[in-house]
Amino acid sequence: LKPSPPGGGAKPAAAPTARGMGRDGMNSTPRYQDDEMVEAARRSVAAAEEASQAAETDPATPEAVRKLTLRVVQEAMAVLVFAESSPRNRRRQSVGEFTSLLGEELKEAAEESFNEGKRYAERTLRQAKSLIEDHFQIDEAFRMLGPLRQDSNLARDVHDWFNLVALVPVIILNFSNWSCSDLRTVCGILGGVSVTEIWHGEAFLLFWWTTLAYFVLDILWMLILPQCVKSPKVILQHHFATIGYIIVPYIRPRYGYLMGSCMIVEVNTWFLIARRSFNKKGDKMFQPGVPLLKSLRLLAVSSCFYMSWFAIRLFFYPYLLIVIVQEWLKLSNEIGSLINIMTITPFMQLIFIFLNIKWTIDLIRSKLKGRGPGKGL
């Protein structure tokens, strides 16, 4: 053994070499020692595995020795795992590899979230498809390309003709409950006459039962043959809500005008269905190959459709909301409570107005895009 330096002190530490120097001249001896410890643990595992294999292959090796060599292998592997997962090794990985891996994981998570959001948005948009798409040919950019060419669907065709026939008595009976002497002022409404004043309701009960029968038959039809419409769930919800809505005037006949006013929209519905039924091939008016009589018929139906759309859905329905709110407040004052049979009616009317505005925007937007820049509506 070499004698200790005078005074029994420890041997002076050698100056750090290039191998022991870290970035910016800092001492990295702990990192080097960690590397040495991991390498030593690996060599221990290799030696223990060799000893265990030799003991297993030699028949003369006692069973106790075999168990001891197997235990040595297990302990050596435990030391290796501990060395590789030491705090310094984990910290060293976080500086480089961990940051890179974390960035990749965040990128993948962001891409997955974006794709999922995109799929959800597309799914939601398709479920909330506009009414315009059921009757016009619309491309991916929501440009109107013309009348929708109908595919072969007997259930839909029969259902369309059922509506065209069944809506006629509903519309006629509705009009029979109104008194109108001046069409120029829309029965006096433009002159300040309220709808409550021109409603006499003489045929109200017959009108109510006919309307109820129409909706019940249409519901049964869609339950039996759901392929007769593109969105049976939406239409069924609409029909059930309408039946609940018309219960109000049945219980309180004084509000019969409310049902009659709202059901005027079926005039526009009739022309909407007629546009599709009278033009299954999707022909454009006054184009080569389209008979003149058919073009004139399509022109008449389309004109009535657009006029009734704007007159009823965009002007009459908002006006009716004002009347409904006034009647609701009047009843509330009579009974001393805002919660009454008329409470739901303003909210239902707001929903109808919102849908009408949305569909109108879709209609105008698709037409503007379909005509191209600078051509207008």
Contacts in CASP RR format, 6 or more apart in sequence:
PFRMAT RR
TARGET T0000
AUTHOR 0000-0000-0000
METHOD contacts of the structure
MODEL  1
LKPSPPGGGAKPAAAPTARGMGRDGMNSTPRYQDDEMVEAARRSVAAAEE
ASQAAETDPATPEAVRKLTLRVVQEAMAVLVFAESSPRNRRRQSVGEFTS
LLGEELKEAAEESFNEGKRYAERTLRQAKSLIEDHFQIDEAFRMLGPLRQ
DSNLARDVHDWFNLVALVPVIILNFSNWSCSDLRTVCGILGGVSVTEIWH
GEAFLLFWWTTLAYFVLDILWMLILPQCVKSPKVILQHHFATIGYIIVPY
IRPRYGYLMGSCMIVEVNTWFLIARRSFNKKGDKMFQPGVPLLKSLRLLA
VSSCFYMSWFAIRLFFYPYLLIVIVQEWLKLSNEIGSLINIMTITPFMQL
IFIFLNIKWTIDLIRSKLKGRGPGKGL
4 11 0 8 1.000
5 11 0 8 1.000
5 12 0 8 1.000
16 27 0 8 1.000
16 29 0 8 1.000
19 32 0 8 1.000
20 27 0 8 1.000
20 28 0 8 1.000
20 29 0 8 1.000
20 32 0 8 1.000
21 27 0 8 1.000
21 28 0 8 1.000
22 28 0 8 1.000
22 31 0 8 1.000
30 88 0 8 1.000
31 88 0 8 1.000
31 92 0 8 1.000
34 83 0 8 1.000
34 86 0 8 1.000
34 88 0 8 1.000
34 89 0 8 1.000
37 83 0 8 1.000
37 86 0 8 1.000
38 80 0 8 1.000
38 83 0 8 1.000
38 84 0 8 1.000
38 89 0 8 1.000
41 76 0 8 1.000
41 79 0 8 1.000
41 80 0 8 1.000
41 82 0 8 1.000
41 83 0 8 1.000
41 84 0 8 1.000
42 80 0 8 1.000
44 76 0 8 1.000
44 79 0 8 1.000
44 80 0 8 1.000
45 73 0 8 1.000
45 76 0 8 1.000
45 77 0 8 1.000
45 79 0 8 1.000
45 80 0 8 1.000
47 76 0 8 1.000
48 69 0 8 1.000
48 72 0 8 1.000
48 73 0 8 1.000
48 75 0 8 1.000
48 76 0 8 1.000
49 73 0 8 1.000
51 69 0 8 1.000
51 72 0 8 1.000
52 66 0 8 1.000
52 69 0 8 1.000
52 70 0 8 1.000
52 72 0 8 1.000
52 73 0 8 1.000
54 61 0 8 1.000
55 61 0 8 1.000
55 65 0 8 1.000
55 66 0 8 1.000
55 69 0 8 1.000
56 66 0 8 1.000
83 89 0 8 1.000
129 231 0 8 1.000
130 358 0 8 1.000
130 359 0 8 1.000
130 362 0 8 1.000
131 359 0 8 1.000
131 362 0 8 1.000
132 138 0 8 1.000
132 144 0 8 1.000
132 359 0 8 1.000
132 362 0 8 1.000
132 363 0 8 1.000
132 366 0 8 1.000
134 148 0 8 1.000
134 230 0 8 1.000
134 231 0 8 1.000
135 147 0 8 1.000
135 148 0 8 1.000
135 272 0 8 1.000
135 275 0 8 1.000
135 276 0 8 1.000
136 144 0 8 1.000
136 145 0 8 1.000
136 146 0 8 1.000
136 147 0 8 1.000
136 148 0 8 1.000
136 366 0 8 1.000
137 144 0 8 1.000
137 145 0 8 1.000
137 146 0 8 1.000
137 147 0 8 1.000
137 148 0 8 1.000
137 149 0 8 1.000
137 282 0 8 1.000
138 144 0 8 1.000
138 145 0 8 1.000
138 366 0 8 1.000
139 145 0 8 1.000
141 369 0 8 1.000
142 362 0 8 1.000
142 365 0 8 1.000
142 366 0 8 1.000
142 369 0 8 1.000
143 366 0 8 1.000
143 369 0 8 1.000
143 370 0 8 1.000
143 372 0 8 1.000
144 366 0 8 1.000
144 367 0 8 1.000
144 369 0 8 1.000
144 370 0 8 1.000
145 370 0 8 1.000
146 282 0 8 1.000
146 284 0 8 1.000
147 275 0 8 1.000
147 279 0 8 1.000
147 282 0 8 1.000
147 283 0 8 1.000
147 284 0 8 1.000
148 276 0 8 1.000
148 282 0 8 1.000
149 280 0 8 1.000
149 281 0 8 1.000
149 282 0 8 1.000
150 156 0 8 1.000
150 276 0 8 1.000
150 280 0 8 1.000
150 281 0 8 1.000
150 282 0 8 1.000
153 227 0 8 1.000
153 228 0 8 1.000
155 225 0 8 1.000
155 227 0 8 1.000
155 228 0 8 1.000
156 227 0 8 1.000
156 228 0 8 1.000
156 229 0 8 1.000
157 277 0 8 1.000
157 280 0 8 1.000
158 228 0 8 1.000
159 221 0 8 1.000
159 222 0 8 1.000
159 225 0 8 1.000
159 228 0 8 1.000
159 229 0 8 1.000
160 273 0 8 1.000
160 276 0 8 1.000
160 277 0 8 1.000
161 277 0 8 1.000
162 217 0 8 1.000
162 218 0 8 1.000
162 221 0 8 1.000
163 218 0 8 1.000
163 269 0 8 1.000
163 270 0 8 1.000
163 273 0 8 1.000
164 270 0 8 1.000
164 273 0 8 1.000
164 274 0 8 1.000
164 277 0 8 1.000
166 214 0 8 1.000
166 217 0 8 1.000
166 218 0 8 1.000
167 214 0 8 1.000
167 266 0 8 1.000
167 269 0 8 1.000
167 270 0 8 1.000
168 270 0 8 1.000
169 210 0 8 1.000
170 207 0 8 1.000
170 210 0 8 1.000
170 211 0 8 1.000
170 214 0 8 1.000
170 263 0 8 1.000
170 266 0 8 1.000
171 263 0 8 1.000
171 266 0 8 1.000
171 267 0 8 1.000
171 270 0 8 1.000
173 203 0 8 1.000
173 206 0 8 1.000
173 207 0 8 1.000
173 210 0 8 1.000
173 211 0 8 1.000
174 207 0 8 1.000
174 260 0 8 1.000
174 263 0 8 1.000
174 264 0 8 1.000
174 266 0 8 1.000
176 202 0 8 1.000
176 203 0 8 1.000
176 207 0 8 1.000
177 199 0 8 1.000
177 200 0 8 1.000
177 201 0 8 1.000
177 202 0 8 1.000
177 203 0 8 1.000
177 204 0 8 1.000
177 207 0 8 1.000
177 256 0 8 1.000
177 260 0 8 1.000
178 187 0 8 1.000
178 198 0 8 1.000
178 199 0 8 1.000
178 200 0 8 1.000
178 260 0 8 1.000
179 187 0 8 1.000
179 198 0 8 1.000
179 199 0 8 1.000
179 200 0 8 1.000
180 187 0 8 1.000
180 188 0 8 1.000
180 198 0 8 1.000
181 187 0 8 1.000
182 188 0 8 1.000
185 191 0 8 1.000
185 193 0 8 1.000
187 193 0 8 1.000
187 198 0 8 1.000
188 198 0 8 1.000
189 195 0 8 1.000
189 198 0 8 1.000
189 319 0 8 1.000
194 323 0 8 1.000
195 257 0 8 1.000
195 261 0 8 1.000
195 320 0 8 1.000
195 323 0 8 1.000
196 257 0 8 1.000
196 323 0 8 1.000
196 327 0 8 1.000
199 256 0 8 1.000
199 257 0 8 1.000
199 260 0 8 1.000
201 207 0 8 1.000
201 256 0 8 1.000
201 257 0 8 1.000
204 249 0 8 1.000
204 253 0 8 1.000
204 256 0 8 1.000
207 259 0 8 1.000
207 260 0 8 1.000
208 246 0 8 1.000
208 249 0 8 1.000
208 250 0 8 1.000
208 259 0 8 1.000
211 246 0 8 1.000
211 259 0 8 1.000
211 263 0 8 1.000
212 243 0 8 1.000
212 246 0 8 1.000
215 239 0 8 1.000
215 242 0 8 1.000
215 243 0 8 1.000
216 243 0 8 1.000
218 239 0 8 1.000
219 236 0 8 1.000
219 239 0 8 1.000
219 240 0 8 1.000
221 228 0 8 1.000
222 228 0 8 1.000
222 229 0 8 1.000
222 232 0 8 1.000
222 235 0 8 1.000
222 236 0 8 1.000
223 236 0 8 1.000
226 232 0 8 1.000
229 235 0 8 1.000
241 348 0 8 1.000
245 259 0 8 1.000
245 262 0 8 1.000
245 344 0 8 1.000
245 345 0 8 1.000
245 348 0 8 1.000
246 259 0 8 1.000
248 255 0 8 1.000
248 258 0 8 1.000
248 259 0 8 1.000
248 341 0 8 1.000
248 342 0 8 1.000
248 344 0 8 1.000
248 345 0 8 1.000
249 255 0 8 1.000
249 256 0 8 1.000
249 257 0 8 1.000
249 258 0 8 1.000
249 259 0 8 1.000
251 341 0 8 1.000
252 341 0 8 1.000
255 327 0 8 1.000
255 342 0 8 1.000
258 324 0 8 1.000
258 327 0 8 1.000
258 345 0 8 1.000
261 316 0 8 1.000
261 320 0 8 1.000
261 323 0 8 1.000
262 320 0 8 1.000
262 349 0 8 1.000
262 352 0 8 1.000
264 312 0 8 1.000
264 316 0 8 1.000
265 312 0 8 1.000
265 313 0 8 1.000
265 317 0 8 1.000
267 308 0 8 1.000
267 312 0 8 1.000
268 305 0 8 1.000
268 308 0 8 1.000
268 309 0 8 1.000
268 312 0 8 1.000
268 313 0 8 1.000
271 301 0 8 1.000
271 304 0 8 1.000
271 305 0 8 1.000
271 308 0 8 1.000
272 305 0 8 1.000
274 301 0 8 1.000
274 305 0 8 1.000
275 298 0 8 1.000
275 301 0 8 1.000
275 302 0 8 1.000
275 305 0 8 1.000
278 297 0 8 1.000
278 298 0 8 1.000
278 301 0 8 1.000
279 294 0 8 1.000
279 298 0 8 1.000
283 290 0 8 1.000
283 294 0 8 1.000
283 298 0 8 1.000
284 290 0 8 1.000
285 295 0 8 1.000
285 298 0 8 1.000
285 299 0 8 1.000
285 302 0 8 1.000
286 292 0 8 1.000
286 295 0 8 1.000
287 295 0 8 1.000
309 360 0 8 1.000
309 363 0 8 1.000
310 360 0 8 1.000
313 356 0 8 1.000
313 359 0 8 1.000
313 360 0 8 1.000
314 356 0 8 1.000
314 357 0 8 1.000
314 360 0 8 1.000
317 349 0 8 1.000
317 352 0 8 1.000
317 353 0 8 1.000
317 356 0 8 1.000
318 353 0 8 1.000
320 349 0 8 1.000
321 346 0 8 1.000
321 349 0 8 1.000
321 350 0 8 1.000
321 353 0 8 1.000
324 342 0 8 1.000
324 345 0 8 1.000
324 346 0 8 1.000
324 349 0 8 1.000
325 346 0 8 1.000
327 342 0 8 1.000
328 340 0 8 1.000
328 342 0 8 1.000
328 343 0 8 1.000
328 345 0 8 1.000
328 346 0 8 1.000
331 340 0 8 1.000
331 341 0 8 1.000
331 342 0 8 1.000
332 338 0 8 1.000
332 340 0 8 1.000
332 342 0 8 1.000
364 377 0 8 1.000
367 377 0 8 1.000
368 376 0 8 1.000
368 377 0 8 1.000
371 377 0 8 1.000
END
